[in-house]
């Protein structure tokens, strides 16, 4: 199957944070997040594994008790059930993969 970026409707998750669900399969999903400088995603956990790729910008990612500053080309992994969060240091685009898909992120 082919999915077109133009068909991925932008959803404002919170001020300064836009999500586009790019593709959803049986066991995984890919979402793009556009984040303005200063946006903070509080520590949270969910039953999904999450793998992220920083396409542009600079983000401080905290997974468990470890915190890292990531830039373009860097990736991270948040295991299922582990607290993680982020602080956007420079406007960023991050692409996340979730396994299993997040029902709350599926397109209408």
Secondary structure by P-SEA (a helix, b strand, c coil): ccccccccccccccccbbbbbccccccbbbbbbbbccccccccccccbbbbbbbcccccccccccbbbbbccccccccccccccbbbbcccbbbbbbbcccccccccc
